[in-house]
Amino acid sequence: MSLPPVSGSRVLGLILAGGLSRRMGGGDKPLRRLAGRTLLERVAERFEPQCAGGLALSANGDPARFRDVFSGAILPDTIPDHPGPLAGILAGMEAAAALPGVTHVASVPGDAPFLPHDFVARLVAAVAEGKPIALAASGERRHFTSALWPVDLRHDLRDWLGRGERRVGGFIERHGAAVASWPVEPVDPFLNLNAPEDLAAAEAMLAGGGDKGAAKRGPPGLGCCAEAS
């Protein structure tokens, strides 16, 4: 498949918020608070300046529960039975396909509040090496949902899910991916806060002055895309 080139001005940012959060006790993990602010706010404030195509949120159910902290498009799965993060990525691809000039979707989980400020730029540089997908890595670990996806793969992804496939890694292997790596010190920029003890450790780190982060901004969103119903 011949895929279009990518530039930072043609990337839609997608925050994945569809997990069941069992280890966190259920509910919407991105709405948990870290040092007084939701994880969703912290992820979005780092991500939005990197995505000139805007931001969208992948989430099922009533979108109103996110409106206090996110003003952009909230995209439910476009296939049934909640088959996992690939369904959210597909919804992001399909929304991006309707936006003029947007050729790629950058996805991140909604529980990674220390996202690097050069995330999209480095994935764009990596995908320019010739692979259709680019993945983030830190230390020895690859992060399959912190990635850059060409919108033109949406039809194949829909077929893949329609065959009952669910593995993100399996779809990535099907097409091939470049990798951009970050160090894990002083903090892993792709650290997921999966459990209450993870939140407590992150609170302690912030209280000690670790990871200054970005200044507080207003609710981010996707200004160029109508909200999905």
C-alpha positions as a printed NumPy array, in Angstrom:
array([[  0.   ,   0.   ,   0.   ],
       [  1.288,   3.45 ,  -0.943],
       [  0.734,   5.795,   2.002],
       [  0.833,   9.613,   2.01 ],
       [  3.676,  11.471,   3.704],
       [  3.125,  12.783,   7.215],
       [  3.841,  16.15 ,   8.769],
       [  3.074,  17.488,  12.242],
       [  0.379,  19.763,  10.831],
       [ -1.606,  16.763,   9.561],
       [ -1.872,  14.697,  12.753],
       [ -5.016,  14.223,  14.85 ],
       [ -4.314,  13.421,  18.503],
       [ -6.436,  10.649,  20.044],
       [ -6.635,   9.988,  23.791],
       [ -7.786,   6.454,  24.566],
       [-10.16 ,   6.36 ,  27.53 ],
       [-12.129,   3.175,  26.974],
       [-10.537,   0.783,  29.488],
       [-12.434,  -0.816,  32.37 ],
       [ -9.885,   0.322,  35.012],
       [-10.274,  -2.833,  37.115],
       [ -7.003,  -2.327,  38.975],
       [ -8.042,   1.235,  39.809],
       [-11.379,   0.053,  41.188],
       [-13.495,   0.692,  38.097],
       [-14.864,   3.861,  36.557],
       [-13.12 ,   6.258,  34.189],
       [ -9.445,   6.164,  35.059],
       [ -8.643,   9.365,  33.096],
       [-10.967,  11.244,  35.47 ],
       [ -8.943,  10.212,  38.526],
       [ -7.093,  13.145,  40.069],
       [ -3.352,  13.55 ,  40.385],
       [ -2.283,  16.508,  42.517],
       [ -5.695,  18.118,  42.136],
       [ -6.107,  17.689,  38.375],
       [ -7.507,  14.837,  36.323],
       [ -5.198,  12.526,  34.413],
       [ -7.117,  13.505,  31.28 ],
       [ -6.282,  17.184,  31.78 ],
       [ -2.622,  16.366,  32.315],
       [ -2.393,  14.161,  29.237],
       [ -4.265,  16.636,  27.045],
       [ -2.255,  19.702,  28.023],
       [  0.95 ,  17.971,  26.901],
       [ -0.58 ,  16.407,  23.811],
       [ -2.644,  19.251,  22.344],
       [  0.272,  21.558,  21.382],
       [  1.777,  18.672,  19.397],
       [ -1.332,  18.015,  17.276],
       [ -2.246,  20.772,  14.873],
       [ -5.08 ,  18.552,  13.67 ],
       [ -6.681,  18.843,  17.127],
       [ -7.549,  16.356,  19.857],
       [-10.299,  13.764,  20.195],
       [-11.195,  11.38 ,  22.995],
       [-12.039,   7.708,  22.461],
       [-14.731,   6.774,  25.   ],
       [-18.025,   4.923,  25.087],
       [-21.084,   5.812,  27.139],
       [-22.388,   9.246,  28.07 ],
       [-19.905,  11.872,  26.827],
       [-21.217,  14.431,  29.33 ],
       [-19.051,  12.97 ,  32.095],
       [-15.931,  14.314,  30.384],
       [-17.234,  17.78 ,  29.54 ],
       [-15.822,  19.58 ,  32.579],
       [-12.288,  18.774,  31.441],
       [-12.498,  18.083,  27.693],
       [-14.338,  20.202,  25.125],
       [-13.535,  18.37 ,  21.919],
       [-14.928,  15.415,  19.983],
       [-15.727,  12.312,  22.037],
       [-15.727,   9.289,  19.765],
       [-17.526,   6.05 ,  20.669],
       [-16.5  ,   2.771,  19.084],
       [-17.898,   2.315,  15.59 ],
       [-18.049,  -1.478,  15.958],
       [-19.957,  -3.441,  18.611],
       [-18.928,  -5.438,  21.69 ],
       [-16.118,  -3.166,  22.942],
       [-13.226,  -5.13 ,  21.391],
       [-10.491,  -3.018,  22.986],
       [ -8.117,  -0.189,  22.071],
       [ -8.007,  -1.021,  18.367],
       [-11.691,  -0.098,  18.163],
       [-10.88 ,   3.3  ,  19.618],
       [ -8.035,   3.744,  17.162],
       [-10.384,   2.825,  14.323],
       [-12.895,   5.445,  15.499],
       [-10.086,   8.006,  15.536],
       [ -8.973,   7.045,  12.031],
       [-12.511,   7.33 ,  10.707],
       [-12.991,  10.75 ,  12.308],
       [ -9.628,  11.912,  10.965],
       [-10.569,  10.788,   7.449],
       [-13.287,  13.473,   7.45 ],
       [-10.83 ,  16.264,   8.335],
       [ -9.17 ,  18.121,   5.449],
       [ -5.502,  17.271,   5.13 ],
       [ -5.272,  14.968,   8.162],
       [ -3.459,  11.785,   7.163],
       [ -2.39 ,  10.301,  10.53 ],
       [ -3.663,   9.71 ,  14.052],
       [ -1.358,   9.805,  17.076],
       [ -2.8  ,   7.763,  19.95 ],
       [ -1.958,   7.844,  23.653],
       [ -3.584,   6.22 ,  26.698],
       [ -5.534,   8.48 ,  29.029],
       [ -3.543,   7.428,  32.099],
       [ -0.041,   8.54 ,  31.029],
       [  0.3  ,  12.069,  32.482],
       [  4.046,  12.429,  31.8  ],
       [  3.789,  12.207,  27.996],
       [  6.918,  13.691,  26.376],
       [  6.587,  17.074,  24.693],
       [  8.364,  15.746,  21.572],
       [  6.163,  12.645,  21.257],
       [  4.498,  13.451,  17.928],
       [  7.575,  15.037,  16.346],
       [  9.717,  11.996,  17.039],
       [  7.101,   9.554,  15.788],
       [  6.729,  11.601,  12.612],
       [ 10.498,  11.426,  12.128],
       [ 10.463,   7.662,  12.757],
       [  7.653,   6.901,  10.315],
       [  9.518,   8.839,   7.631],
       [ 11.963,   5.905,   7.604],
       [  9.444,   3.969,   5.498],
       [  7.301,   1.929,   7.91 ],
       [  3.594,   2.803,   7.959],
       [  3.245,   2.851,  11.78 ],
       [  5.547,   4.357,  14.42 ],
       [  5.671,   3.209,  18.052],
       [  7.012,   4.815,  21.2  ],
       [  9.362,   2.872,  23.457],
       [ 11.002,   3.557,  26.807],
       [ 13.705,   1.403,  28.306],
       [ 13.179,  -2.075,  26.866],
       [  9.415,  -1.722,  26.513],
       [  7.401,  -0.842,  23.433],
       [  4.104,   0.969,  23.937],
       [  1.651,  -0.29 ,  21.334],
       [ -1.057,   2.286,  22.052],
       [  1.379,   5.225,  22.095],
       [  1.769,   5.279,  18.348],
       [  1.254,   7.021,  15.019],
       [ -1.219,   5.428,  12.596],
       [ -1.928,   6.288,   8.935],
       [ -5.597,   6.98 ,   8.325],
       [ -5.418,   4.915,   5.137],
       [ -5.132,   1.741,   7.226],
       [ -8.66 ,   2.202,   8.579],
       [-10.308,  -0.166,   6.099],
       [ -7.857,  -2.955,   6.836],
       [ -8.246,  -2.345,  10.576],
       [-12.042,  -2.611,  10.292],
       [-11.634,  -5.92 ,   8.418],
       [ -9.117,  -7.131,  11.033],
       [-11.543,  -6.433,  13.88 ],
       [-14.425,  -7.913,  11.894],
       [-12.526, -11.215,  11.784],
       [-12.446, -11.254,  15.58 ],
       [ -8.838, -10.098,  15.903],
       [ -8.116,  -7.971,  18.978],
       [ -4.342,  -7.797,  19.501],
       [ -2.812,  -4.378,  18.923],
       [  0.587,  -6.003,  18.498],
       [ -0.795,  -8.383,  15.901],
       [ -2.101,  -5.538,  13.742],
       [  1.214,  -3.712,  14.093],
       [  3.122,  -6.833,  13.029],
       [  0.822,  -7.145,  10.019],
       [  1.985,  -3.783,   8.654],
       [  5.362,  -3.08 ,  10.263],
       [  6.436,  -0.252,  12.538],
       [  9.353,   2.052,  13.214],
       [ 10.261,   2.748,  16.846],
       [ 11.229,   5.975,  18.634],
       [ 12.773,   5.492,  22.094],
       [ 12.904,   7.689,  25.19 ],
       [ 14.917,   7.245,  28.417],
       [ 13.15 ,   6.163,  31.605],
       [ 15.089,   8.559,  33.846],
       [ 14.285,  10.708,  35.739],
       [ 10.753,   9.425,  35.03 ],
       [  9.377,   7.099,  32.387],
       [  7.405,   9.453,  30.088],
       [  5.02 ,   6.608,  29.223],
       [  4.343,   5.55 ,  32.785],
       [  0.752,   4.308,  33.109],
       [ -1.015,   4.912,  36.41 ],
       [ -2.934,   1.66 ,  36.638],
       [ -3.596,   1.289,  40.366],
       [ -4.093,   3.465,  43.46 ],
       [ -0.491,   2.868,  44.521],
       [  0.69 ,   4.215,  41.159],
       [ -1.281,   7.41 ,  41.747],
       [  0.186,   7.711,  45.243],
       [  3.738,   7.305,  43.917],
       [  3.124,   9.936,  41.238],
       [  1.68 ,  12.305,  43.85 ],
       [  4.827,  11.885,  45.935],
       [  7.042,  12.542,  42.919],
       [  5.191,  15.743,  42.028],
       [  5.257,  16.905,  45.643],
       [  9.014,  16.474,  45.573],
       [  9.345,  18.679,  42.5  ],
       [  9.732,  15.93 ,  39.918],
       [  8.427,  16.433,  36.365],
       [  7.406,  20.076,  36.299],
       [  5.123,  19.535,  33.313],
       [  3.26 ,  22.181,  31.393],
       [  1.412,  25.182,  32.746],
       [ -2.291,  24.749,  33.33 ],
       [ -4.447,  25.51 ,  30.307],
       [ -8.152,  25.602,  29.544],
       [-10.088,  22.495,  28.483],
       [ -8.501,  21.135,  25.29 ],
       [-10.436,  19.804,  22.377],
       [-10.816,  19.232,  18.67 ],
       [-11.798,  22.559,  17.196],
       [-11.943,  21.356,  13.613],
       [-14.131,  18.289,  14.015],
       [-17.785,  18.106,  14.992],
       [-18.513,  16.051,  18.088],
       [-19.603,  12.526,  17.407],
       [-23.079,  11.654,  18.597]])
